[in-house]
Amino acid sequence: MDIASVVGLMAAIGMVVWSLWAGTGGAMGVYWDTPSAILVLGGTLFTILNTQSLDRFLGVFKVVKLHFFSKSQTVAQTIELIVKLGELARREGVLSLENHLKEVQDEYLANGIRLVIDGTAASEIEAILTGEMEALDQRHNQGKNIIDLTAKYAPAFGMIGTLMGLVAMLSNMDDPKKIGPGMAVAILTTFYGAIIANVFCLPLVDKLSYRHEEEMLLKTVMLKGILSLQAGDNPRVTQAKLSVYLPPRARDKIEGPNTRKE
């Protein structure tokens, strides 16, 4: 579980709730209006459904799950694993890697190693794995797009609700007592839309973009490592090739032939 995501979301919600409570002396019921909530939530969801296929719309739950749960494998750990496999291949032969596939948790990396074991040409390996990366990029963008649309339409429906509320309020201008409550209800829809967009959706989109960049970097390191294994590079060379994807301070912490004392 991503602690930063959980703490950030809970803290943001907590600060909003505290501000609402403190601003009304605990009378938070003034911030709730059922028709306004239905308009913003229902209008946003069904408008998004109108723009997507049903399976892609329902897939948003997997996208949200990715926000809170991510694989713990790091670039440094991946480099160490690939260098270790390179040492085994150099010492025992490429076919010996098949006995160590159970150590490879990532399916993308495992598939690449299988291609190496099968004697697939480097150009074909690169084409296959690059195509898989492009497909992954497309899936991520599709999932993120739904959250983007939510952040786009929720404030729009909030504004629609505000305009509706203003029309209703102006139609009762002959009764001054109804102007204040009417204005409050009109503004609530905009409030709901802003909360949905800025507390939930936009942070989620930014975090998904960060996750995507992380995963694409990891897959790039795996691809370069697989090609290095296919080429039969010295493990020291493999480690040097892959270490460029790490910050300079992190490179010396990798366990591999370049860090061992002779």
Protein Blocks (a to p, Z undefined) as FASTA:
>chain_A
ZZklmmmmmmmmmmmmmmmmmmnnopamlmpcfklmmmmmmmmmmmmmmmpcfklmmmmm
mmmmmmmpccfbdfklmmmmmmmmmmmmmmnojklmmmmmmmpmblklmmmmmmmmnopa
fklmmmmmmmmmmmmmmmmmmmmmmmmmmmmmmmmmmmmmmmmmmmmmmmmmmpmklmmm
mmmmmmmmmmmmmmmmmmmmmmmmmmmmmmmmmmmmmmmmmmmmmmmmmnopafklmmmm
mmmmpcfklmmmpgcfklpcZZ
